[in-house]
Amino acid sequence: MAQHKQLTWTELRVGLFVLAAAALLVVVIFYVTGAGALGPKYRLHAFLPEVDGLTVGAPVRLDGVDVGNVEKIAVALPKPGEPPAKDRSIRVDMRIQKDFQDYIRADSSAGLITEGLLGNRYVDIDRGFVGKKLDNEDEIAGREEKALKAVVERSADLMTNLSAITEKANAVLDDVRNGHGSLGKFMVDEEAYKHLNSSLGNLDRLMADVSDGKGTIGKLMVSDEVYNNVNSAAGRLDNVLEAVQNKQGTLGKLLYEPELNDSAKRLLDNGNALITDVRGGKGTLGKLATDDSLFVQYRQVGENLYDGRSIFQRPQVLRQHVGSRGRHASVGWRFPEGPEKIPAREVYNLLVIARFLFHH
């Protein structure tokens, strides 16, 4: 009798364990497919153009918050008498928690969102603000996944650009392999390689000479004499600057002594005044610079001297001229004030005296 009770208790424990496992399984199922809530739900459906990647049990989210899951996916049948519409190809049935029913209204819409670029897809519902709230078995407006469409279009453009760039790169590489262009000749021409190798050899020898202290650059790099000279010159320059700052020497006095500055200023003022007087025609220099009559007089005197020198160089002409006119003949000589008559004999005597002075 005791053995019979022991067997019954064992069976009871097994039954309790199975019930607990079943209850746990139910909880897990509701957690996975029902967004973790065991409360009441209602159904909505939406029509979409495509549902590639969407599976039954996928989450339904209201502005990013889990509110339900996808219950069924099926091909939508057109209404009687209406042609099939491309944007209503697939019907998606959803189970939504009733707690969120007030947020899903007539202006809400449902669309597919892809997690990442190649992730899983889920249904995203926009929150509604106007219109009546949707009841059980109502239709919510569907929308196309514009983000994925834009990504696909951009990806297509990117692939087109990459293809064009690849073709151009292949063409460039073919030209290089065939020795076309500067780069192609450099890659396949042995003469270019020899010139480059020779240039590198010359550069290596130049660097070796510099390291050994040869040449001007080498001495600059390794010789202490140049450094000492530069250091000495810098020291002397520093002494000169110090002397200038201490008001020593002409430059120091010019920079720091106010008397020299005042003298230089007065000199500039006097020079400006002198230039102003010259421009105004004041003084001898001003008259020389601005009075045209002096220029005319000096030009007339020069012409007279030139005429006298010409007669002086040819005295026989003057003798003939004077002899033809007689002893008391006169020569017309032009002066700035006007022509005057001078006796020809006196002019001849003056020219003889001038000739004597010029030659002795």
C-alpha positions as CSV (number, residue, x, y, z in Angstrom):
1,M,0.0,0.0,0.0
2,A,2.9,2.3,0.8
3,Q,4.5,1.5,-2.5
4,H,1.3,2.5,-4.4
5,K,1.3,6.0,-2.7
6,Q,5.0,6.5,-3.6
7,L,4.3,5.9,-7.3
8,T,1.4,8.3,-7.3
9,W,3.5,11.1,-5.7
10,T,6.1,10.6,-8.4
11,E,3.5,10.9,-11.1
12,L,2.2,14.0,-9.5
13,R,5.6,15.7,-9.5
14,V,6.0,14.9,-13.1
15,G,2.6,16.4,-14.0
16,L,3.4,19.5,-12.0
17,F,6.7,19.9,-13.8
18,V,5.0,19.5,-17.2
19,L,2.4,22.1,-16.3
20,A,5.1,24.6,-15.1
21,A,7.0,24.0,-18.3
22,A,3.9,24.6,-20.4
23,A,3.1,27.8,-18.5
24,L,6.7,29.0,-18.9
25,L,6.5,28.2,-22.6
26,V,3.2,30.3,-22.9
27,V,4.9,33.2,-21.2
28,V,7.9,33.0,-23.5
29,I,5.7,32.9,-26.5
30,F,3.7,35.9,-25.4
31,Y,6.9,37.7,-24.6
32,V,8.4,37.0,-28.1
33,T,5.3,37.6,-30.2
34,G,3.2,39.9,-28.0
35,A,5.7,42.6,-27.1
36,G,5.9,41.3,-23.5
37,A,2.3,42.0,-22.6
38,L,-0.6,39.7,-21.8
39,G,-3.3,42.3,-21.9
40,P,-6.1,42.6,-24.5
41,K,-5.3,43.3,-28.1
42,Y,-7.1,44.3,-31.3
43,R,-6.4,43.7,-34.9
44,L,-5.5,46.2,-37.7
45,H,-4.5,45.6,-41.3
46,A,-2.5,47.6,-43.8
47,F,-1.8,47.2,-47.6
48,L,1.8,47.6,-48.7
49,P,3.5,47.4,-52.1
50,E,6.0,44.8,-50.9
51,V,7.1,43.1,-47.7
52,D,10.5,41.6,-48.7
53,G,12.2,40.5,-45.5
54,L,9.2,40.9,-43.2
55,T,8.2,37.8,-41.3
56,V,5.2,36.7,-39.2
57,G,5.9,37.7,-35.6
58,A,8.0,40.8,-36.6
59,P,7.5,43.7,-34.1
60,V,5.1,46.5,-34.7
61,R,6.2,49.8,-33.3
62,L,4.5,53.1,-32.7
63,D,7.1,55.8,-33.2
64,G,9.8,53.3,-32.1
65,V,7.9,51.8,-29.1
66,D,6.8,48.1,-29.4
67,V,3.0,47.9,-29.4
68,G,2.4,44.6,-31.1
69,N,3.5,42.1,-33.7
70,V,2.7,40.9,-37.3
71,E,0.1,38.2,-37.2
72,K,-0.4,37.4,-40.9
73,I,1.1,38.3,-44.3
74,A,-0.9,37.5,-47.5
75,V,-1.3,38.5,-51.1
76,A,-4.1,41.1,-51.3
77,L,-7.0,40.4,-53.6
78,P,-8.4,43.4,-55.4
79,K,-11.9,44.5,-54.6
80,P,-14.6,43.3,-57.0
81,G,-14.8,45.5,-60.1
82,E,-11.6,47.3,-59.3
83,P,-8.2,46.8,-61.0
84,P,-5.3,45.6,-58.8
85,A,-3.3,48.5,-57.4
86,K,0.5,48.3,-57.1
87,D,0.6,50.0,-53.7
88,R,-1.9,47.5,-52.3
89,S,-0.2,44.2,-53.3
90,I,0.3,42.7,-49.9
91,R,-2.0,42.6,-46.8
92,V,-0.4,42.7,-43.4
93,D,-2.5,41.8,-40.3
94,M,-1.2,43.1,-37.0
95,R,-2.2,42.5,-33.3
96,I,-1.9,45.7,-31.4
97,Q,-2.2,46.3,-27.6
98,K,-5.4,48.1,-26.8
99,D,-3.5,50.4,-24.4
100,F,-2.2,52.2,-27.5
101,Q,-5.5,52.4,-29.4
102,D,-6.0,56.1,-28.6
103,Y,-2.7,56.9,-30.3
104,I,-3.5,55.2,-33.6
105,R,-6.0,57.4,-35.5
106,A,-7.3,58.1,-39.0
107,D,-4.2,60.2,-39.8
108,S,-1.8,57.4,-38.8
109,S,0.1,55.4,-41.4
110,A,2.0,52.1,-41.3
111,G,5.2,51.4,-43.2
112,L,8.2,49.1,-43.2
113,I,11.5,50.1,-41.6
114,T,14.8,48.2,-42.0
115,E,17.1,48.0,-39.0
116,G,20.3,49.2,-40.4
117,L,21.2,48.7,-44.1
118,L,20.7,45.0,-44.3
119,G,18.9,44.3,-41.0
120,N,15.5,42.8,-40.2
121,R,12.3,44.7,-41.2
122,Y,9.5,45.7,-38.9
123,V,6.2,47.7,-39.1
124,D,6.4,51.2,-38.0
125,I,3.2,53.2,-37.2
126,D,3.1,57.0,-37.1
127,R,1.2,58.4,-34.1
128,G,-2.1,60.0,-35.0
129,F,-3.4,63.3,-33.7
130,V,-6.6,64.0,-35.5
131,G,-9.5,61.9,-36.7
132,K,-11.2,59.0,-35.0
133,K,-9.3,56.2,-33.4
134,L,-9.1,53.0,-35.3
135,D,-11.2,50.1,-34.0
136,N,-10.7,46.3,-34.4
137,E,-10.3,45.1,-38.0
138,D,-10.0,48.6,-39.3
139,E,-7.6,49.5,-42.1
140,I,-4.6,51.7,-41.4
141,A,-3.1,53.6,-44.4
142,G,0.0,52.0,-45.7
143,R,3.1,53.9,-46.9
144,E,6.2,53.0,-48.9
145,E,9.5,52.8,-47.2
146,K,11.1,55.9,-48.7
147,A,14.3,55.6,-46.7
148,L,15.1,52.2,-48.2
149,K,14.1,53.4,-51.6
150,A,16.4,56.4,-51.4
151,V,19.2,54.2,-50.2
152,V,18.7,51.8,-53.1
153,E,18.6,54.7,-55.5
154,R,21.8,56.2,-54.0
155,S,23.4,52.8,-54.1
156,A,22.5,52.5,-57.8
157,D,24.1,55.9,-58.5
158,L,27.1,54.9,-56.5
159,M,27.5,51.7,-58.3
160,T,27.2,53.6,-61.7
161,N,29.9,56.0,-60.6
162,L,32.1,53.3,-59.3
163,S,31.7,51.4,-62.6
164,A,32.7,54.5,-64.6
165,I,35.7,55.2,-62.3
166,T,36.8,51.5,-62.7
167,E,36.6,51.7,-66.4
168,K,38.7,54.9,-66.5
169,A,41.2,53.4,-64.1
170,N,41.5,50.3,-66.3
171,A,42.1,52.5,-69.3
172,V,44.8,54.4,-67.5
173,L,46.5,51.2,-66.4
174,D,46.3,49.8,-69.9
175,D,48.0,53.0,-71.2
176,V,50.7,52.7,-68.5
177,R,51.3,49.1,-69.4
178,N,51.6,50.0,-73.1
179,G,54.1,52.8,-72.3
180,H,51.8,55.7,-73.2
181,G,52.3,59.0,-71.4
182,S,55.0,60.1,-69.0
183,L,54.1,57.6,-66.4
184,G,53.9,54.8,-68.9
185,K,57.4,55.7,-70.3
186,F,58.7,55.9,-66.8
187,M,57.4,52.5,-66.0
188,V,58.5,50.6,-69.1
189,D,61.4,52.6,-70.6
190,E,64.8,51.4,-69.5
191,E,66.5,54.7,-70.3
192,A,64.3,56.4,-67.7
193,Y,65.3,53.8,-65.2
194,K,69.0,54.3,-66.0
195,H,68.7,58.1,-65.7
196,L,66.9,57.7,-62.4
197,N,69.5,55.3,-61.1
198,S,72.2,57.7,-62.2
199,S,70.5,60.6,-60.5
200,L,70.2,58.6,-57.3
201,G,73.9,57.7,-57.5
202,N,74.9,61.3,-58.0
203,L,72.6,62.2,-55.0
204,D,74.3,59.5,-52.9
205,R,77.7,60.8,-53.8
206,L,76.6,64.4,-53.1
207,M,75.3,63.4,-49.7
208,A,78.6,61.5,-49.0
209,D,80.6,64.6,-49.9
210,V,78.4,66.8,-47.6
211,S,78.9,64.3,-44.8
212,D,82.7,64.4,-45.4
213,G,82.7,68.2,-45.2
214,K,83.5,68.8,-48.9
215,G,82.2,71.8,-50.8
216,T,80.4,74.8,-49.4
217,I,77.4,72.9,-48.1
218,G,79.6,70.3,-46.6
219,K,81.6,73.0,-44.7
220,L,78.4,74.6,-43.6
221,M,77.2,71.3,-42.2
222,V,80.3,70.0,-40.5
223,S,82.7,72.9,-40.0
224,D,82.7,74.8,-36.7
225,E,84.4,77.8,-38.3
226,V,81.2,78.9,-40.1
227,Y,79.3,78.6,-36.8
228,N,81.9,80.6,-35.0
229,N,81.8,83.3,-37.7
230,V,78.1,83.5,-37.5
231,N,78.2,83.6,-33.7
232,S,80.8,86.3,-33.8
233,A,78.8,88.4,-36.3
234,A,75.7,87.9,-34.1
235,G,77.7,89.1,-31.1
236,R,78.9,92.2,-33.0
237,L,75.4,92.9,-34.2
238,D,74.1,92.6,-30.6
239,N,76.8,95.1,-29.5
240,V,75.8,97.5,-32.2
241,L,72.2,97.3,-31.2
242,E,73.1,97.7,-27.5
243,A,75.1,100.8,-28.4
244,V,72.2,102.2,-30.4
245,Q,69.9,101.6,-27.4
246,N,72.4,103.4,-25.2
247,K,72.3,106.4,-27.5
248,Q,75.9,105.9,-28.6
249,G,77.1,106.8,-32.0
250,T,75.4,108.7,-34.8
251,L,72.6,106.2,-35.3
252,G,71.9,106.1,-31.5
253,K,71.7,109.9,-31.4
254,L,69.5,110.0,-34.5
255,L,67.1,107.5,-33.0
256,Y,66.9,108.8,-29.4
257,E,68.2,112.4,-29.2
258,P,65.3,114.9,-29.5
259,E,67.7,117.7,-30.6
260,L,68.7,115.9,-33.8
261,N,65.1,115.0,-34.5
262,D,64.1,118.7,-34.1
263,S,67.0,119.7,-36.4
264,A,66.0,117.3,-39.0
265,K,62.4,118.5,-38.7
266,R,63.5,122.1,-39.1
267,L,65.6,121.1,-42.1
268,L,62.6,119.5,-43.8
269,D,60.4,122.5,-43.0
270,N,63.0,124.9,-44.5
271,G,63.4,122.6,-47.5
272,N,59.6,122.6,-48.0
273,A,59.5,126.4,-47.6
274,L,62.3,126.8,-50.2
275,I,60.5,124.6,-52.7
276,T,57.4,126.6,-52.1
277,D,59.2,129.9,-52.8
278,V,60.8,128.4,-55.9
279,R,57.4,127.3,-57.2
280,G,56.1,130.7,-56.4
281,G,58.8,132.4,-58.5
282,K,60.5,134.1,-55.5
283,G,64.2,134.8,-55.5
284,T,66.8,134.2,-58.3
285,L,66.2,130.4,-58.4
286,G,62.4,131.0,-58.4
287,K,62.7,133.4,-61.4
288,L,65.0,131.0,-63.2
289,A,62.5,128.2,-62.7
290,T,59.3,130.1,-63.5
291,D,60.2,133.2,-65.6
292,D,60.2,132.5,-69.3
293,S,61.7,135.9,-70.2
294,L,65.1,135.0,-68.6
295,F,65.2,131.9,-70.7
296,V,64.5,134.0,-73.8
297,Q,67.3,136.4,-72.9
298,Y,69.8,133.6,-72.2
299,R,68.9,132.0,-75.5
300,Q,69.4,135.3,-77.4
301,V,72.8,135.8,-75.7
302,G,73.8,132.3,-76.8
303,E,72.8,133.0,-80.4
304,N,74.8,136.2,-80.4
305,L,77.9,134.5,-79.1
306,Y,77.4,131.7,-81.7
307,D,77.2,134.4,-84.4
308,G,80.2,136.2,-83.1
309,R,82.2,133.0,-83.0
310,S,81.3,132.2,-86.6
311,I,82.5,135.6,-87.7
312,F,85.6,135.2,-85.5
313,Q,86.4,131.9,-87.2
314,R,86.1,133.6,-90.6
315,P,87.7,137.1,-90.3
316,Q,88.1,137.5,-94.0
317,V,84.3,137.6,-94.3
318,L,84.1,140.3,-91.7
319,R,86.9,142.3,-93.5
320,Q,85.1,142.0,-96.7
321,H,81.9,143.0,-95.0
322,V,83.4,146.0,-93.3
323,G,85.5,147.0,-96.3
324,S,82.5,146.9,-98.5
325,R,80.7,149.3,-96.2
326,G,83.6,151.7,-95.4
327,R,85.3,152.7,-92.2
328,H,82.3,154.1,-90.6
329,A,79.9,151.3,-91.6
330,S,77.9,149.7,-88.8
331,V,76.9,146.1,-88.0
332,G,73.4,145.3,-86.8
333,W,73.7,143.2,-83.5
334,R,70.6,141.9,-81.8
335,F,70.1,142.3,-78.1
336,P,67.2,141.3,-75.9
337,E,66.1,144.9,-75.5
338,G,66.0,145.3,-79.3
339,P,68.4,145.7,-82.3
340,E,71.2,148.2,-82.0
341,K,73.7,149.5,-84.5
342,I,77.4,149.0,-83.6
343,P,80.2,150.2,-86.0
344,A,81.6,147.4,-88.0
345,R,85.2,148.4,-87.2
346,E,84.6,148.1,-83.5
347,V,83.0,144.7,-83.9
348,Y,86.0,143.6,-85.9
349,N,88.4,144.9,-83.2
350,L,86.5,143.1,-80.5
351,L,86.6,139.8,-82.4
352,V,90.3,140.1,-82.9
353,I,90.8,140.6,-79.2
354,A,88.5,137.7,-78.4
355,R,90.4,135.5,-80.8
356,F,93.7,136.4,-79.1
357,L,92.2,135.6,-75.7
358,F,90.7,132.3,-76.8
359,H,94.0,131.1,-78.4
360,H,96.2,132.2,-75.5
